[in-house]
Amino acid sequence: MNQIITFGEVLMRISPRGNKKFIQSNNVEFYFGGTEVNVGISIANFGGKVKHISCISNDFIGKTAISYLNKFDLDTSAIVRSNRPLGVYFLEVGAVMRPSSISYNRSHSAFSEIKPAMVNWETSLENGKWFHWTGITPALNKGAQETLLEGIKLARKKGMQVSADPTYRSGLWNYGENPREILSELVEYSTVFIGGVNEINELLETDFSFSNEDFIEASKQLMERYPSIEKVFDKIRTSINSSWHKIRARMWNGKEFKETQDLDITHIIDRIGTGDAFAAGVIHGLQKFDDYKAMEFGSAACAIKHTYLGDVNYADEEEVISILDGNTTGRLKR
């Protein structure tokens, strides 16, 4: 079946309508998301086959979350249930010079109970072709870290590609482990690195700058330290203000460096999940195109995600390719 496997927490997002603060509003909207599931849904929207593995609350909220994933044809057969609640985060969406703000409520969520014994990786990876992980999951708790490592090891043993987005968020690592050591071990089993100089500096304890020259040298040193890494893809965001960003991407595949042009996003609807949209675009692109077009596809997928409310990129492959073909005016389609 050639499934893409994603593993991570499913969260409910709660936000006031529009760009209001909570103190301004009694009306809120909710969305389902989570870093890895955002990637999975996006790939499914591009036409890929995806299985998401998680632990979700055994109540009507959990049932609704699973129904949401099923709406996009995600395989949820490996999801386990817990009597703890689904994780929640609260988002106030900023505008112009006012930044967005997030508060998490996930410390005792259903996913905090996940342990290796709860996931049958042999069965779960039976139809797997690609495994995607991010640095969010191993940061949450020891059980999530151990479960992820077990899954990645088996994925590599089975010959699967493994993409790493080792995002480091210091505020999440609260269970007494060394983040660098844990992320380093996970990267050792990975083949595609979706991250930039910040992530490489964290892993290698280096201080590379954001220049293209330093990105190339950082990528070379990363590949030398982790020989399984074959390609590095980096998304670059230039922020004019909260409502106006520019997106481009660059890559090093061990042989050549390439970079895309900027995509100008002058009116952001929602920037949550845009990095996940980039990762999904790259993963999907690498299965259909050459490295450069895969990177372009990822950059365009990231850009169009800014136009959708919620955590998930709803664009299909045709819509992303249309952006690559230069159709960025938003002209009405009839």
C-alpha positions as CSV (number, residue, x, y, z in Angstrom):
1,M,0.0,0.0,0.0
2,N,3.0,2.3,0.4
3,Q,1.6,4.2,3.4
4,I,3.2,7.3,4.9
5,I,3.4,6.8,8.6
6,T,3.0,9.7,11.1
7,F,3.2,9.4,14.9
8,G,2.2,12.2,17.3
9,E,-0.3,13.9,19.5
10,V,-3.7,15.1,18.1
11,L,-4.7,18.4,19.7
12,M,-7.8,20.5,19.8
13,R,-7.2,24.2,19.1
14,I,-9.5,26.8,20.6
15,S,-9.5,30.4,19.3
16,P,-11.7,33.5,19.5
17,R,-13.2,34.3,16.2
18,G,-11.3,36.8,14.0
19,N,-8.2,38.4,15.5
20,K,-9.7,39.0,19.0
21,K,-8.2,38.3,22.3
22,F,-10.0,35.9,24.7
23,I,-11.0,38.8,26.9
24,Q,-12.8,40.5,24.0
25,S,-14.9,37.5,23.0
26,N,-17.5,35.0,24.2
27,N,-17.4,33.1,20.9
28,V,-14.7,30.7,20.0
29,E,-13.9,28.3,17.1
30,F,-12.2,24.9,17.4
31,Y,-10.0,22.9,15.1
32,F,-8.1,19.6,15.3
33,G,-4.4,19.4,14.5
34,G,-1.0,18.6,15.9
35,T,2.3,18.8,14.1
36,E,2.5,15.2,12.7
37,V,-1.2,14.9,11.9
38,N,-1.0,18.2,10.0
39,V,1.6,16.6,7.8
40,G,-0.4,13.5,7.4
41,I,-3.6,15.2,6.4
42,S,-1.8,17.4,3.9
43,I,-0.1,14.4,2.2
44,A,-3.5,12.7,2.1
45,N,-4.9,15.8,0.4
46,F,-2.1,15.5,-2.2
47,G,-3.3,12.0,-2.9
48,G,-1.0,10.0,-0.6
49,K,-2.0,7.0,1.6
50,V,-1.4,7.9,5.3
51,K,-1.6,6.1,8.6
52,H,-1.6,8.2,11.8
53,I,-0.6,6.6,15.1
54,S,-1.5,8.3,18.4
55,C,-3.3,7.9,21.7
56,I,-6.6,9.8,21.8
57,S,-9.2,10.3,24.6
58,N,-11.9,7.7,24.9
59,D,-14.9,10.1,24.9
60,F,-17.0,12.0,22.4
61,I,-14.2,14.6,21.8
62,G,-11.8,11.7,20.9
63,K,-14.4,10.2,18.7
64,T,-14.9,13.5,16.9
65,A,-11.1,13.8,16.4
66,I,-10.9,10.4,14.8
67,S,-13.9,11.2,12.6
68,Y,-12.0,14.3,11.5
69,L,-9.0,12.2,10.5
70,N,-11.2,9.7,8.7
71,K,-12.7,12.5,6.7
72,F,-9.3,12.8,5.0
73,D,-9.1,9.1,4.5
74,L,-6.3,8.7,7.1
75,D,-5.9,5.1,8.4
76,T,-6.6,5.4,12.2
77,S,-6.6,1.6,12.9
78,A,-3.4,1.9,15.1
79,I,-4.8,4.7,17.3
80,V,-5.2,3.7,20.9
81,R,-7.6,5.2,23.4
82,S,-7.2,6.6,26.9
83,N,-9.4,7.8,29.7
84,R,-7.4,11.0,29.9
85,P,-8.7,14.1,27.9
86,L,-7.5,15.1,24.5
87,G,-4.7,17.8,24.6
88,V,-5.8,21.3,24.0
89,Y,-4.1,24.6,23.1
90,F,-5.5,28.1,23.1
91,L,-4.5,30.5,20.3
92,E,-5.0,34.3,20.1
93,V,-4.3,35.3,16.4
94,G,-2.3,38.4,16.1
95,A,-2.4,41.1,13.4
96,V,0.1,43.5,11.9
97,M,2.5,44.4,14.7
98,R,0.7,42.3,17.3
99,P,2.0,38.7,17.5
100,S,-0.1,35.6,18.0
101,S,0.0,34.0,21.4
102,I,-0.4,30.3,22.4
103,S,-1.1,28.5,25.7
104,Y,-0.9,24.7,25.9
105,N,-2.9,22.4,28.1
106,R,-1.4,19.0,27.3
107,S,0.6,17.9,30.3
108,H,-1.9,15.2,31.4
109,S,-3.5,14.5,28.0
110,A,-4.3,11.1,26.5
111,F,-1.0,11.2,24.6
112,S,1.0,11.7,27.8
113,E,0.1,8.0,28.6
114,I,1.7,6.6,25.4
115,K,4.2,3.8,25.9
116,P,6.0,1.4,23.6
117,A,3.8,-1.6,24.7
118,M,0.7,0.3,23.4
119,V,1.8,0.3,19.8
120,N,2.4,-2.8,17.7
121,W,5.0,-1.4,15.4
122,E,5.4,-4.6,13.4
123,T,1.7,-4.5,12.4
124,S,1.5,-0.7,12.1
125,L,4.4,-0.5,9.7
126,E,3.3,-3.5,7.6
127,N,2.4,-1.3,4.6
128,G,4.7,1.5,5.3
129,K,7.0,3.3,2.8
130,W,7.9,6.4,4.7
131,F,8.0,7.4,8.4
132,H,7.9,11.1,9.4
133,W,8.7,12.4,12.9
134,T,9.2,15.8,14.5
135,G,11.0,17.0,17.6
136,I,7.7,17.8,19.3
137,T,6.8,14.2,20.1
138,P,10.0,13.1,22.0
139,A,9.9,16.4,23.9
140,L,6.5,15.6,25.5
141,N,7.3,12.7,27.7
142,K,9.6,9.6,28.1
143,G,6.9,7.2,26.8
144,A,6.5,9.2,23.6
145,Q,10.2,9.3,23.1
146,E,10.7,5.6,23.6
147,T,7.7,4.7,21.5
148,L,9.0,6.9,18.6
149,L,12.5,5.5,18.8
150,E,11.2,1.9,18.6
151,G,9.1,2.8,15.6
152,I,11.9,4.5,13.7
153,K,14.4,1.7,14.3
154,L,12.0,-0.8,12.9
155,A,11.1,1.5,10.0
156,R,14.8,1.7,9.0
157,K,15.2,-2.1,9.4
158,K,12.3,-2.5,7.0
159,G,14.1,-0.2,4.5
160,M,11.7,2.7,4.9
161,Q,12.6,6.3,4.3
162,V,12.6,8.4,7.5
163,S,12.2,12.1,7.5
164,A,13.2,14.2,10.5
165,D,11.9,17.6,11.4
166,P,13.8,17.9,14.7
167,T,12.2,21.1,15.9
168,Y,13.6,22.1,19.3
169,R,11.3,23.8,21.7
170,S,13.0,24.2,25.1
171,G,9.7,24.8,26.9
172,L,8.5,21.3,26.2
173,W,11.4,19.3,27.6
174,N,10.3,18.9,31.2
175,Y,10.9,15.3,32.1
176,G,14.6,15.4,32.9
177,E,16.3,14.1,29.7
178,N,18.9,15.7,27.5
179,P,17.2,17.0,24.4
180,R,20.3,17.0,22.2
181,E,21.2,13.4,23.1
182,I,17.6,12.2,22.3
183,L,17.2,14.1,19.1
184,S,20.7,13.0,18.0
185,E,19.8,9.4,18.4
186,L,16.6,9.8,16.4
187,V,18.4,11.6,13.6
188,E,20.8,8.7,13.4
189,Y,18.0,6.6,11.9
190,S,16.7,9.4,9.5
191,T,17.4,9.8,5.8
192,V,15.8,13.2,5.0
193,F,16.4,16.2,7.2
194,I,13.7,19.0,7.1
195,G,15.2,21.8,9.1
196,G,17.7,24.6,8.9
197,V,20.7,26.1,10.6
198,N,19.0,26.5,13.9
199,E,18.2,22.8,14.2
200,I,21.7,21.8,12.9
201,N,23.4,24.1,15.5
202,E,21.3,22.5,18.3
203,L,22.4,19.1,17.2
204,L,26.1,19.8,16.4
205,E,26.6,22.5,19.1
206,T,27.8,24.8,16.3
207,D,27.1,28.5,15.5
208,F,26.5,28.6,11.8
209,S,24.9,31.8,10.5
210,F,21.9,31.9,8.2
211,S,23.9,32.6,5.0
212,N,23.7,30.2,2.1
213,E,27.4,29.4,2.5
214,D,27.0,28.5,6.2
215,F,23.8,26.5,5.4
216,I,25.9,24.4,2.9
217,E,28.7,23.9,5.3
218,A,26.3,23.1,8.2
219,S,24.5,20.5,5.9
220,K,27.9,18.9,5.0
221,Q,28.8,18.6,8.7
222,L,25.4,17.2,9.5
223,M,25.8,14.5,6.8
224,E,29.3,13.7,8.1
225,R,28.0,13.3,11.6
226,Y,24.9,11.4,10.5
227,P,25.8,9.4,7.4
228,S,22.2,8.2,6.9
229,I,21.1,11.7,6.0
230,E,20.9,12.1,2.3
231,K,19.2,15.5,1.8
232,V,18.6,18.7,3.8
233,F,15.6,21.0,3.1
234,D,15.2,24.3,4.8
235,K,12.2,26.7,4.8
236,I,13.1,30.4,5.2
237,R,10.5,32.9,6.6
238,T,11.0,36.6,6.3
239,S,8.5,38.4,8.5
240,I,7.5,41.9,7.6
241,N,4.8,41.9,10.3
242,S,2.2,39.4,11.7
243,S,0.1,39.8,8.5
244,W,2.8,39.8,5.8
245,H,5.5,37.2,5.3
246,K,7.8,36.0,2.5
247,I,8.5,32.3,2.1
248,R,11.4,30.6,0.2
249,A,13.3,27.3,0.5
250,R,16.8,26.0,0.0
251,M,18.4,22.5,-0.1
252,W,21.6,20.6,-0.1
253,N,21.5,17.0,-1.4
254,G,25.2,16.2,-1.0
255,K,25.9,17.3,-4.5
256,E,24.3,20.7,-5.2
257,F,22.7,23.7,-3.5
258,K,19.5,25.2,-4.8
259,E,17.1,27.9,-3.6
260,T,13.6,28.9,-4.6
261,Q,12.3,32.4,-5.2
262,D,10.4,34.3,-2.5
263,L,6.6,33.8,-2.4
264,D,5.0,36.9,-1.1
265,I,2.1,36.4,1.4
266,T,0.7,39.9,1.9
267,H,-2.4,38.9,3.9
268,I,-2.0,36.0,6.2
269,I,-5.2,34.2,7.2
270,D,-3.5,31.6,9.5
271,R,0.1,30.7,9.9
272,I,-0.3,27.7,12.2
273,G,0.8,24.5,10.5
274,T,2.7,26.2,7.7
275,G,5.9,24.5,8.5
276,D,4.0,21.2,8.5
277,A,2.7,22.0,5.1
278,F,6.2,22.6,3.9
279,A,7.3,19.2,5.3
280,A,4.3,17.5,3.7
281,G,5.0,19.1,0.4
282,V,8.6,18.0,0.4
283,I,7.8,14.4,1.4
284,H,5.1,14.2,-1.3
285,G,7.3,15.9,-3.9
286,L,10.2,13.6,-3.3
287,Q,8.0,10.7,-4.3
288,K,7.0,12.3,-7.6
289,F,9.6,14.9,-8.7
290,D,13.4,15.6,-8.6
291,D,14.8,17.2,-5.5
292,Y,14.5,20.8,-6.7
293,K,10.9,20.5,-7.7
294,A,10.1,18.7,-4.5
295,M,11.5,21.7,-2.6
296,E,9.5,24.1,-4.8
297,F,6.4,22.1,-4.2
298,G,7.0,22.2,-0.4
299,S,7.5,26.0,-0.5
300,A,4.3,26.5,-2.5
301,A,2.4,24.2,-0.2
302,C,3.7,26.2,2.8
303,A,2.6,29.5,1.1
304,I,-0.9,28.4,0.3
305,K,-1.5,27.1,3.8
306,H,-1.4,30.7,5.0
307,T,-4.7,31.1,3.3
308,Y,-6.6,28.5,5.3
309,L,-8.1,28.8,8.7
310,G,-7.1,26.0,11.1
311,D,-4.0,23.9,11.5
312,V,-4.3,21.8,8.3
313,N,-3.4,22.6,4.7
314,Y,-6.5,21.8,2.6
315,A,-4.8,22.4,-0.8
316,D,-4.6,19.5,-3.2
317,E,-1.8,18.8,-5.6
318,E,-3.3,20.6,-8.5
319,E,-3.7,23.8,-6.5
320,V,0.0,23.7,-5.4
321,I,1.2,23.0,-8.9
322,S,-0.9,26.0,-10.1
323,I,1.2,28.2,-7.8
324,L,4.4,26.7,-9.2
325,D,3.1,27.6,-12.7
326,G,2.9,31.2,-11.6
327,N,-0.8,31.5,-10.8
328,T,-0.5,33.6,-7.7
329,T,-3.0,36.4,-8.4
330,G,-6.0,34.6,-6.8
331,R,-8.1,35.3,-9.9
332,L,-11.6,33.9,-9.7
333,K,-11.9,30.4,-11.2
334,R,-15.1,29.8,-13.2
